[in-house]
Amino acid sequence: MTSENVAEYEAGEAAAAALPEAVDDQLIDELVGRAQAEGLQLTGEGGLLQQLTKRLLGSAREGEITDHLGYDKHDPAGKNGGNSRNGKRSKTVLTDVGPVGITVPRDRDGSFEPKIVKKRQKRLTGVDEMVISLAANSLTTGEA
């Protein structure tokens, strides 16, 4: 885990600790129960942790590009406003839960610098702890 990842993780832990825990156990129990009922493993290739990691990273990246551009996807406010979304590119990052295929959004003028999975970054460590922590605290896309 790099020093940047540690700092981001610790900041996320502090934010997660401040969230109410009313739904936490119920949400996790439901996710795990559904996974087991459908025969989905919790860890390993295609497991619940890997799927949660992929979804969390996807939501966070969409939030990052939205914050960067200043408007939501398909929002008329962004039409003819200069910089805009310009597709995505695929990337595989190595995490503690295995390789995770992600898509990275792009903008027209190339000024978007992702923070969670930086350009040319291939390895993410500590992600499984973040995913469990964020899911357990019912973190929404807007809070990521």
Rosetta blueprint (number, residue, H / E / L):
1 M L
2 T L
3 S H
4 E H
5 N H
6 V H
7 A H
8 E H
9 Y H
10 E H
11 A H
12 G H
13 E H
14 A H
15 A H
16 A H
17 A H
18 A H
19 L L
20 P L
21 E L
22 A L
23 V L
24 D H
25 D H
26 Q H
27 L H
28 I H
29 D H
30 E H
31 L H
32 V H
33 G H
34 R H
35 A H
36 Q H
37 A H
38 E L
39 G L
40 L L
41 Q L
42 L L
43 T L
44 G L
45 E L
46 G L
47 G L
48 L H
49 L H
50 Q H
51 Q H
52 L H
53 T H
54 K H
55 R H
56 L H
57 L H
58 G H
59 S H
60 A H
61 R H
62 E H
63 G H
64 E H
65 I H
66 T H
67 D H
68 H H
69 L H
70 G L
71 Y L
72 D L
73 K L
74 H L
75 D L
76 P H
77 A H
78 G H
79 K L
80 N L
81 G L
82 G L
83 N L
84 S L
85 R E
86 N E
87 G E
88 K E
89 R E
90 S E
91 K E
92 T E
93 V E
94 L E
95 T E
96 D L
97 V L
98 G E
99 P E
100 V E
101 G E
102 I E
103 T E
104 V E
105 P E
106 R E
107 D E
108 R L
109 D L
110 G L
111 S L
112 F L
113 E L
114 P L
115 K L
116 I L
117 V L
118 K L
119 K L
120 R L
121 Q L
122 K L
123 R E
124 L L
125 T L
126 G L
127 V H
128 D H
129 E H
130 M H
131 V H
132 I H
133 S H
134 L H
135 A H
136 A H
137 N L
138 S L
139 L L
140 T L
141 T H
142 G H
143 E H
144 A L
